[in-house]
Amino acid sequence: MKKIVFTMLMGLSLLSVSTFGAAFKETPRVFVGGGMGLGGFVGLGTKTYDVLVAFANSSNDSTSKTELTQFTLAGDIKSTLDSKGTYFTVGGLVAILSGKSSGTTIDSGTAIGLAVGIQKELSDDVILDARILPISITSIKAGSTVNTTSFFNTTSVAVSYLF
């Protein structure tokens, strides 16, 4: 799984630099936000691309404790749909999972996925983002390794503020 994650990150980096070199001529803006499915995030983006780092945590105090932490690196490219600030997005994400699930310690956990979505500029500084992961692959090692492939099973809705 580590080789897959590394290969995906390197491929995304090379694709971004070689194919979308013109996008980097735009002035990027820093954004912060939060949403269901992502947690809190900070990123850098233009009207052509976005790159973000997200953090999410959940826990409970039941007898069989659950405390999960997730760090996510995501990036996407955008295509303009209209002149009113609506974009179609396609990208990918890599997530690192850790903690305990139902009292069982997670030794290592990773997830990778393809994301497609819509972004809408609500104002010059506020963006609404909705996306779905058509496919995601999760590998969790907690004693034994469990690999899960999901189709159209993960969604997120988020609001970002640009600086």
Secondary structure, DSSP 8 states (H G I E B T S, - for coil): -HHHHHHHHHHHHHHHHHHSGGGGGS--EEEEEEEETTEEEEEEE-SSEEEEEEEEEEEE-SSS-EEEEEEEEEEEEEEE-STTSEEEEEEEEEEEEEEEETTEEEEEEEEEEEEEEEEEESSSSEEEEEEEEEEEEEEEESSSEEEEEEEEEEEEEEEEEE-
